[in-house]
């Protein structure tokens, strides 16, 4: 019987890969003492004890004897490789692997990226085959095949083993999940050491070349080229978490979310302490709407590295938008808790990095949207100080802060401070070419000016001089703003009024006002909600009604008539009834039901908008609470 290690195919492969093709022949492997390794005595006992220990450790996963024999075959083969290659290779810690198999048995001591898989079999030369699966092919550079002289048993006192040959994994033609390798396909075992030595040099060069080229492709925005080169680097060293991380970033940027998740997960598998991969995978989960997974990844990243400000920031963003993404959390946590959590994470991010301008920006927006105008102003001003180049991004919000500060001070009677802030808002809107908000602010400035009758702007502001020196004391309504700062849209109301669909416009007016006051569920406005109704929104609604009715309908028209009867903020039933008679809301001594209102341009002056206590057919028109609405026009 002959160890014909080189078949025709083997010789061709050897020539292709520049490996010595010296034929190693024999009649029986006992005669080849230079290749025979005998394991017996104390060393065999140690291996056997270890394998029984492993079998008992993992006995719940399979039959104990099967585990023992599988481990014994593996350990005997690995012992041969350790004896033959010595310190040239490093054994993977066997005890860390479930059942002793994580697909890599050895790595080169000088280059851990080079994996070596060892397979041990008992059988005849002409029939023996070694099985290798797809994952083992991908993770290893070389397959080393060991042939055992004795059949494996619990009582065998001595084993004789030889290295039957080896095969570079890139020469293995994989079909399906597993591939069989015969002895005639193997390369001469004496060339193993030299091949690994050369492989170390070639793989080191190729490996780093692929990484450098991949990085260059990223810099040039050739992302597919970068993926190709990073993938080639991973074929050489499939245990480099950093390359998986780099490839994941590209997949994420290209929108290949599942590929990105897979790569980040592989990086985490290789290095469970990789906080950045946890963070980035959390971002993808968040973008896909998997909020539980996102929060878990962010929290794990914080457990790994509690000093990473960006992770706290990402958690804050997740909770900040939680009401828009996953309504379930609102029921479980509650609005106040979500607000507290959001602010807490933003504060922690800024405690770690006091110059984290994006965190100031989000916190400023958060404060602004929840009515903390001064807090928002402080955050936006901080951004301008620490990151002037980012200022353009926050000018819109800063302008809104000035606008609402101006609104607030004007409403409480501090006209000078109010108009100063409105002036600053207008200048910022002008600076960022936001014509819509600029005009809105100028309109409001004119309203405040006409309300308080005096305020001097800077003489060099030509636009203000034109407005306040004009003889036109009424607010122009030719260009009515259709969107408010908090997103309320008046386009539908405008369109209904323009089409003279008066009933639908009246119903839309009620809908808009309930939405602004956050009383959609109640379906009506109480005294408190009317008293606190923002002037800006009431003013916009009034402008639309006045414009499209040619001055016949609108809150301001109603207010003029009401005050003509001596009406004031305090309720007076006699004046209110006179007003109701004048505008057509009463018939005899009874107030009309909503269904009896005249939705026509021929209706009495100031007949609309009506709205009433909701817009049901049997709702009454106005009753007494309209007094407050008039007072705020």
WONOR-V45587 format. One record per pair of residues at least 12 apart in sequence whose C-alpha atoms are under 10 Angstrom apart, sorted by the first residue. I is the first residue (numbers start at 1). J is the second residue. Records with the same first field share a line. If there is no record, write none. Layout:
BEGIN
I: J / J
END
This chain:
BEGIN
1: 25 / 26 / 27 / 28 / 29 / 124 / 125 / 126
2: 24 / 25 / 26 / 27 / 28 / 29 / 125 / 126
3: 23 / 24 / 25 / 26 / 27 / 28 / 29 / 125 / 126 / 164 / 165 / 183 / 184 / 188
4: 23 / 24 / 25 / 26 / 125 / 126 / 164 / 183 / 184 / 185 / 186 / 187 / 188
5: 21 / 22 / 23 / 24 / 25 / 125 / 164 / 165 / 166 / 182 / 183 / 184 / 185 / 186 / 187 / 188 / 189
6: 21 / 22 / 23 / 24 / 25 / 165 / 183 / 184 / 185 / 186 / 187 / 188
7: 23 / 183 / 184 / 185 / 186 / 187
8: 184 / 185
9: 184 / 185 / 186 / 187
10: 167 / 183 / 184 / 185 / 186 / 187 / 188
11: 23 / 185 / 186 / 187 / 188
13: 167 / 168 / 171 / 185 / 186 / 187
14: 167 / 186 / 187 / 188 / 191
17: 168 / 171 / 195
18: 195 / 198
19: 187 / 188 / 191 / 192 / 194 / 195 / 198
20: 187 / 188 / 190 / 191 / 192 / 194 / 195
21: 187 / 188 / 190 / 191
22: 187 / 188 / 190 / 191
23: 187 / 188
24: 188 / 189 / 190
29: 149 / 160 / 161 / 162
30: 149 / 160 / 161 / 162
32: 162
33: 162
34: 162
35: 80 / 84 / 161 / 162 / 163 / 164 / 189 / 190
36: 80 / 147 / 148 / 149 / 159 / 160 / 161 / 162 / 163
37: 76 / 77 / 79 / 80 / 81 / 83 / 84 / 148 / 159 / 160 / 161 / 162 / 163
38: 76 / 80 / 148 / 149 / 158 / 159 / 160 / 161 / 162
39: 76 / 79 / 80 / 157 / 158 / 159 / 160 / 161
40: 156 / 157 / 158 / 159 / 160
41: 157 / 158
43: 79
44: 72 / 75 / 76 / 79 / 156 / 157 / 158 / 159
45: 157
47: 71 / 72 / 75 / 76 / 79
48: 68 / 69 / 71 / 72 / 75 / 76 / 154 / 155
49: 68 / 72
50: 68 / 71 / 72 / 75 / 95
51: 65 / 67 / 68 / 69 / 70 / 71 / 72 / 73 / 74 / 75 / 99 / 100
52: 64 / 65 / 67 / 68 / 69 / 71 / 72 / 154
53: 68
54: 67 / 68 / 71 / 94 / 95 / 98 / 99 / 100
55: 67 / 68 / 69 / 70 / 71 / 72 / 99 / 100
56: 68
57: 98 / 99
58: 98 / 99 / 100
59: 99
61: 98 / 99
62: 99
65: 154
67: 99 / 100
68: 99 / 153 / 154
69: 152 / 153 / 154
70: 99 / 100 / 101 / 120 / 152
71: 94 / 99 / 100 / 101
72: 120 / 152 / 153 / 154
73: 118 / 119 / 120 / 121 / 122 / 146 / 148 / 151 / 152
74: 100 / 101 / 105 / 118 / 119 / 120 / 121 / 146
75: 94 / 100 / 105 / 118 / 119 / 120
76: 118 / 119 / 120 / 146 / 148 / 159 / 160 / 161
77: 118 / 119 / 120 / 121 / 144 / 145 / 146 / 147 / 148 / 161 / 162 / 163
78: 91 / 105 / 106 / 117 / 118 / 119 / 120 / 144 / 146
79: 91 / 161
80: 118 / 120 / 146 / 160 / 161 / 162 / 163
81: 106 / 116 / 118 / 144 / 145 / 146 / 162 / 163
82: 106
84: 163 / 192 / 193
85: 108 / 192 / 193
86: 109
87: 108 / 109 / 110
88: 106 / 107 / 108 / 109 / 110 / 111 / 193 / 196 / 197
89: 105 / 106 / 107 / 108 / 109 / 110 / 111 / 112 / 114 / 115 / 116 / 196
90: 105 / 106 / 107 / 108 / 109 / 110 / 111 / 112 / 115 / 116
91: 104 / 105 / 106 / 107 / 108 / 109 / 116
92: 104 / 105 / 106 / 107 / 115 / 116
93: 105 / 106
102: 135 / 136 / 139
103: 115 / 116 / 117 / 118 / 132 / 133 / 134 / 135 / 136 / 137 / 138 / 139 / 140
104: 116 / 117 / 118 / 135 / 136 / 137 / 139 / 140 / 141 / 143
105: 117 / 118 / 119 / 136 / 140
106: 118 / 140 / 142
107: 140 / 141 / 142
108: 196 / 197 / 199 / 200
110: 197 / 200
111: 199 / 200 / 201 / 203 / 204 / 237
112: 200 / 237 / 239 / 240
113: 139 / 140 / 141 / 200 / 203 / 204 / 207 / 233 / 234 / 235 / 236 / 237 / 238 / 239 / 240
114: 139 / 140 / 141 / 142 / 196 / 199 / 200 / 203 / 204 / 235 / 236 / 237 / 238 / 239
115: 136 / 137 / 138 / 139 / 140 / 141 / 142 / 143 / 236 / 237 / 238 / 239
116: 136 / 137 / 139 / 140 / 141 / 142 / 143 / 144 / 168 / 169 / 196
117: 132 / 136 / 137 / 139 / 140 / 141 / 142 / 143 / 144 / 145 / 166 / 169
118: 130 / 132 / 142 / 143 / 144 / 145 / 146 / 163 / 166
119: 131 / 132 / 143 / 144 / 145 / 146 / 147 / 163 / 166
120: 144 / 145 / 146 / 147 / 148 / 161 / 162 / 163 / 164
121: 145 / 146 / 147 / 148 / 149 / 150 / 151 / 152 / 161 / 164
122: 146 / 147 / 148 / 149 / 150 / 151 / 152 / 161
123: 147 / 148 / 149 / 150 / 151
124: 147 / 148 / 149 / 183
125: 147 / 164 / 182 / 183 / 184
126: 182 / 183 / 184
127: 182 / 183
128: 147 / 180 / 181 / 182 / 183 / 184
129: 145 / 147 / 179 / 180 / 181 / 182 / 183 / 184
130: 143 / 144 / 145 / 146 / 147 / 179 / 180 / 181 / 182 / 183
131: 145 / 178 / 179 / 180 / 181 / 182
132: 169 / 172 / 174 / 177 / 178 / 179 / 180 / 181
133: 174 / 175 / 176 / 177 / 178 / 179 / 180
134: 169 / 172 / 174 / 175 / 176 / 177 / 178 / 179
135: 177 / 178
136: 169 / 178
137: 168 / 169 / 170 / 171 / 172 / 173 / 174 / 178 / 179 / 235
138: 169 / 170 / 234 / 235 / 236 / 237 / 238
139: 169 / 234 / 235 / 236 / 237 / 238 / 239
140: 168 / 169 / 170 / 235 / 236 / 237 / 238
141: 167 / 168 / 169 / 170 / 171 / 196 / 199 / 203 / 235 / 236 / 237
142: 166 / 167 / 168 / 169 / 170 / 171 / 172 / 192 / 195 / 196 / 199
143: 165 / 166 / 167 / 168 / 169 / 170 / 172 / 181 / 186
144: 163 / 164 / 165 / 166 / 167 / 168 / 169 / 186 / 187 / 189 / 192
145: 162 / 163 / 164 / 165 / 166 / 167 / 181 / 182 / 183 / 186 / 187 / 189
146: 161 / 162 / 163 / 164 / 165 / 166 / 189
147: 160 / 161 / 162 / 163 / 164 / 165 / 183
148: 160 / 161 / 162 / 163 / 164
149: 161 / 162
162: 189
163: 188 / 189 / 190 / 192
164: 183 / 184 / 186 / 187 / 188 / 189 / 190
165: 183 / 184 / 185 / 186 / 187 / 188 / 189 / 190 / 191 / 192
166: 183 / 185 / 186 / 187 / 188 / 189 / 190 / 191 / 192 / 195
167: 181 / 185 / 186 / 187 / 188 / 189 / 192
168: 186 / 187 / 192 / 195 / 196 / 199
170: 235
171: 185
172: 185
203: 233 / 236 / 237
204: 233 / 236 / 237
206: 232 / 233 / 236
207: 229 / 230 / 232 / 233 / 234 / 235 / 236 / 237
208: 230 / 233 / 236
209: 229 / 230 / 232 / 233
210: 226 / 228 / 229 / 230 / 231 / 232 / 233 / 234 / 236
211: 226 / 229 / 230 / 231 / 232 / 233 / 234 / 243 / 246
212: 226 / 229 / 230 / 233
213: 225 / 226 / 228 / 229 / 230
214: 226 / 227 / 228 / 229 / 230 / 231 / 232 / 233 / 243 / 246 / 247
215: 227 / 229 / 230 / 246
217: 229
218: 246 / 247 / 250
221: 250
222: 250
223: 247 / 250 / 251 / 253 / 254
224: 247 / 250 / 251 / 254
226: 246 / 247 / 250
227: 243 / 244 / 246 / 247 / 248 / 250 / 251
228: 247
229: 247
230: 243 / 244 / 246 / 247
231: 243 / 244 / 247
238: 266 / 270
239: 266 / 267 / 269 / 270 / 271
240: 266 / 267 / 270 / 271
241: 263 / 264 / 265 / 266 / 267 / 268 / 269 / 270 / 271 / 272 / 274 / 277
242: 263 / 264 / 267 / 268 / 270 / 271 / 274 / 277
243: 263 / 264 / 267
244: 260 / 262 / 263 / 264 / 265 / 266 / 267 / 268 / 270 / 277
245: 260 / 261 / 263 / 264 / 265 / 266 / 267 / 268 / 274 / 276 / 277 / 280 / 281
246: 260 / 263 / 264 / 267 / 277
247: 259 / 260 / 263 / 264
248: 260 / 261 / 262 / 263 / 264 / 265 / 266 / 267 / 277 / 280 / 281
249: 261 / 263 / 264 / 277 / 280 / 281
251: 263
252: 280 / 281 / 283 / 284
255: 284
257: 281 / 284 / 285 / 287 / 288
258: 284 / 285
260: 280 / 281 / 284
261: 277 / 278 / 280 / 281 / 282 / 283 / 284 / 285
262: 281
263: 277 / 281
264: 276 / 277 / 278 / 279 / 280 / 281 / 282
265: 277 / 278 / 281
268: 281
272: 300 / 304
273: 300 / 301 / 303 / 304 / 305
274: 300 / 301 / 304 / 305
275: 297 / 298 / 299 / 300 / 301 / 302 / 303 / 304 / 305 / 306 / 308 / 311
276: 297 / 298 / 301 / 302 / 304 / 305 / 308 / 310 / 311
277: 297 / 298 / 301
278: 294 / 296 / 297 / 298 / 299 / 300 / 301 / 302 / 304 / 311
279: 294 / 295 / 296 / 297 / 298 / 299 / 300 / 301 / 302 / 308 / 310 / 311 / 312 / 314 / 315
280: 294 / 297 / 298 / 301 / 311 / 314
281: 293 / 294 / 297 / 298
282: 294 / 295 / 296 / 297 / 298 / 299 / 300 / 301 / 311 / 314 / 315 / 318
283: 295 / 297 / 298 / 311 / 314 / 315 / 318
285: 297
286: 314 / 315 / 317 / 318 / 325
287: 318 / 325
288: 325
289: 322 / 325 / 326
290: 325 / 326
291: 318 / 319 / 322 / 325 / 326 / 329
292: 326 / 329
294: 314 / 315 / 318
295: 314 / 315 / 318 / 319
296: 315
297: 311 / 315
298: 310 / 311 / 312 / 313 / 314 / 315 / 318
299: 311 / 312 / 315
306: 348 / 352
307: 348 / 349 / 351 / 352 / 353
308: 348 / 349 / 352 / 353
309: 345 / 346 / 347 / 348 / 349 / 350 / 351 / 352 / 353 / 354 / 356 / 359
310: 345 / 346 / 348 / 349 / 350 / 352 / 353 / 356 / 358 / 359
311: 345 / 346 / 348 / 349
312: 342 / 344 / 345 / 346 / 347 / 348 / 349 / 350 / 352 / 359
313: 342 / 343 / 344 / 345 / 346 / 347 / 348 / 349 / 350 / 356 / 358 / 359 / 362 / 363
314: 342 / 345 / 346 / 349 / 359
315: 341 / 342 / 344 / 345 / 346 / 349
316: 338 / 339 / 340 / 341 / 342 / 343 / 344 / 345 / 346 / 347 / 348 / 349 / 359 / 362 / 363
317: 342 / 343 / 345 / 346 / 359 / 362 / 363
318: 342
319: 337 / 338 / 339 / 340 / 341 / 342 / 343 / 345
320: 338 / 339 / 340 / 341 / 342 / 343 / 362 / 363 / 366
321: 338 / 342
322: 335 / 338 / 342
323: 335 / 338
339: 366 / 367 / 370
342: 362 / 363 / 366
343: 362 / 363 / 366 / 367
345: 359 / 363
346: 358 / 359 / 360 / 362 / 363
347: 359 / 360 / 363
350: 363
354: 382 / 386
355: 382 / 383 / 385 / 386 / 387
356: 383 / 386 / 387
357: 379 / 380 / 382 / 383 / 384 / 385 / 386 / 387 / 388 / 390 / 391
358: 383 / 387 / 390 / 394
359: 379 / 383
360: 376 / 378 / 379 / 380 / 381 / 382 / 383
361: 376 / 379 / 380 / 381 / 382 / 383 / 390 / 391 / 393 / 394 / 397
362: 376 / 379 / 380 / 394
363: 375 / 376 / 379 / 380
364: 376 / 377 / 378 / 379 / 380 / 381 / 382 / 383 / 394 / 397 / 398 / 401
365: 377 / 379 / 380 / 394 / 397 / 398 / 401
367: 379
368: 397 / 398 / 400 / 401 / 404
369: 401 / 485 / 486
371: 401 / 404
372: 401
373: 398 / 400 / 401 / 402 / 404 / 405 / 408
374: 401 / 402 / 405
375: 401
376: 397 / 398 / 401
377: 397 / 398 / 399 / 400 / 401 / 402 / 405
378: 398
379: 394 / 398
380: 394 / 395 / 397 / 398 / 401
381: 394 / 395 / 398
392: 428 / 431 / 432
393: 432
395: 425 / 428 / 429 / 431 / 432
396: 425 / 428 / 429 / 431 / 432 / 434 / 437
397: 425 / 428 / 429 / 485
398: 424 / 425 / 428 / 429
399: 421 / 422 / 423 / 424 / 425 / 426 / 427 / 428 / 429 / 430 / 432 / 437 / 438 / 441
400: 421 / 422 / 424 / 425 / 426 / 428 / 429 / 437 / 441 / 485 / 486
401: 421 / 422 / 424 / 425
402: 418 / 419 / 420 / 421 / 422 / 423 / 424 / 425 / 426 / 428
403: 418 / 419 / 420 / 421 / 422 / 423 / 424 / 425 / 426 / 437 / 440 / 441 / 444 / 445 / 485
404: 418 / 421 / 422 / 425 / 485 / 536
405: 417 / 418 / 419 / 420 / 421 / 422 / 425
406: 418 / 419 / 420 / 421 / 422 / 423 / 424 / 425 / 441 / 444 / 445 / 448
407: 419 / 421 / 422 / 441 / 444 / 445 / 448 / 534 / 535 / 536
408: 421 / 534 / 535
409: 421 / 422
410: 422 / 445 / 448 / 449 / 451 / 452
411: 448 / 534 / 535 / 632
413: 452
414: 452
415: 448 / 449 / 451 / 452 / 453 / 454 / 455
416: 449 / 452 / 454 / 455 / 456
418: 445 / 448
419: 444 / 445 / 446 / 448 / 449 / 455 / 456 / 457
420: 445 / 455 / 456 / 457
421: 445
422: 441 / 442 / 444 / 445 / 448
423: 441 / 442 / 445 / 457 / 458 / 464
424: 441
425: 437 / 438 / 441 / 442
426: 438 / 439 / 440 / 441 / 442 / 445
427: 441 / 461
429: 441
436: 479 / 480 / 481 / 482 / 483
437: 481 / 483 / 484 / 485
439: 479 / 480 / 481
440: 479 / 480 / 481 / 482 / 483 / 484 / 536 / 540
441: 536
442: 463 / 464 / 467
443: 467 / 475 / 476 / 477 / 479 / 480 / 481 / 536
444: 475 / 535 / 536 / 539
445: 464 / 467 / 468
446: 464 / 467 / 468 / 473 / 474 / 475 / 476
447: 473 / 474 / 475 / 536 / 539
449: 468 / 473
450: 468 / 473 / 474 / 475
454: 468
455: 468
456: 468
475: 543
476: 543 / 547
477: 540 / 542 / 543 / 544 / 545 / 546 / 547 / 548
478: 543 / 544 / 547
479: 543 / 544 / 547
480: 494 / 539 / 540 / 541 / 542 / 543 / 544 / 547
481: 537 / 540 / 541 / 543 / 544
482: 494 / 537 / 540 / 541 / 544
483: 537 / 540
484: 536 / 537 / 540
485: 536 / 537
486: 516
487: 516
488: 512 / 513 / 515 / 516 / 537
489: 512
490: 508 / 509 / 512 / 537 / 540 / 541 / 544
492: 504 / 505 / 508 / 509
493: 505 / 506 / 507 / 508 / 509 / 511 / 512 / 541 / 544 / 545
494: 508 / 541 / 543 / 544 / 545 / 547 / 548
495: 544 / 548
496: 508 / 548
497: 544 / 545 / 546 / 547 / 548 / 549
498: 544 / 545 / 547 / 548 / 549
499: 548
500: 548 / 549 / 599 / 600 / 601
501: 599 / 600 / 601
502: 545 / 549 / 598 / 599 / 600 / 601 / 608 / 609
503: 595 / 597 / 598 / 599 / 600 / 608 / 609 / 610 / 611 / 615
504: 599
505: 545 / 599 / 608 / 609 / 611
506: 545 / 599 / 608 / 609 / 610 / 611 / 612 / 615
507: 609 / 610 / 611 / 612 / 614 / 615 / 616
508: 611 / 615
509: 538 / 541 / 542 / 545 / 609 / 610 / 611
510: 523 / 524 / 525 / 609 / 610 / 611 / 612 / 613 / 614 / 615
511: 523 / 524 / 611 / 614 / 615
512: 537 / 538 / 541
513: 525 / 529 / 530 / 533 / 534 / 537 / 538 / 541 / 611
514: 529 / 530 / 533 / 614
516: 529 / 533 / 534 / 537 / 538
517: 529 / 530 / 532 / 533 / 534
520: 614
522: 614
523: 613 / 614 / 615 / 616
524: 611 / 612 / 613 / 614 / 615
525: 612 / 613 / 614 / 625 / 626
526: 613 / 625
527: 624 / 625 / 626 / 627 / 628 / 629
528: 628
529: 628 / 629
530: 625 / 626 / 627 / 628 / 629 / 630 / 631 / 632
531: 625 / 627 / 628 / 629 / 631 / 632
532: 628 / 629 / 632
533: 628 / 629 / 632
534: 632 / 633
535: 629 / 632 / 633
536: 632 / 633
537: 633
538: 555 / 556 / 629 / 630 / 632 / 633
539: 554 / 555 / 556 / 632 / 633
540: 633
541: 554 / 555 / 609 / 633
542: 554 / 555 / 556 / 557 / 609 / 633
543: 555 / 556
545: 557 / 608 / 609
546: 606
549: 601 / 605 / 606 / 608
550: 601
551: 605 / 606
552: 601 / 602 / 603 / 604 / 605 / 606 / 607 / 608
553: 601 / 603 / 604 / 605 / 606 / 607 / 608 / 609 / 610
554: 605 / 606 / 607 / 608 / 609 / 610 / 633
555: 606 / 607 / 608 / 609 / 610 / 626 / 629 / 630 / 631 / 632 / 633
556: 606 / 629 / 630 / 631 / 632 / 633
557: 605 / 606 / 607 / 608 / 630 / 633
558: 579 / 582 / 583 / 605 / 606 / 607 / 608 / 609 / 626 / 627 / 630 / 633
559: 579 / 606 / 626 / 627 / 629 / 630 / 631 / 632 / 633
560: 606 / 630
561: 578 / 579 / 582 / 583 / 605 / 606
562: 575 / 576 / 578 / 579 / 580 / 582 / 583 / 606 / 627 / 630
563: 575 / 579 / 630 / 631
564: 579
565: 578 / 579 / 582
566: 579
567: 579 / 627 / 630 / 631
568: 627 / 628 / 630 / 631
569: 626 / 627 / 628 / 629 / 630 / 631 / 632
570: 627 / 628 / 631
571: 624 / 625 / 626 / 627 / 628
572: 624 / 627
573: 623 / 624
576: 622 / 623 / 624 / 626 / 627
577: 589 / 590 / 591 / 623 / 624
579: 606
580: 592 / 606 / 607 / 621 / 622 / 623
581: 604
582: 604 / 605 / 606 / 607
583: 603 / 604 / 605 / 606 / 607 / 608
584: 597 / 598 / 603 / 604 / 605 / 606 / 607 / 608
585: 597 / 598 / 604 / 606 / 607 / 608 / 610 / 620 / 621 / 622 / 623
586: 621
590: 620
591: 620 / 621 / 622 / 623
592: 618 / 619 / 620 / 621 / 622 / 623
593: 612 / 615 / 616 / 617 / 618 / 619 / 620 / 621 / 622
594: 610 / 611 / 612 / 613 / 614 / 615 / 616 / 617 / 618 / 619 / 620 / 621 / 622
595: 615 / 616 / 617 / 618 / 619 / 620 / 621
596: 617 / 618 / 620 / 621
597: 610 / 611 / 617 / 620 / 621
598: 610
609: 621 / 622
610: 622 / 626
612: 624 / 625 / 626
613: 625
END
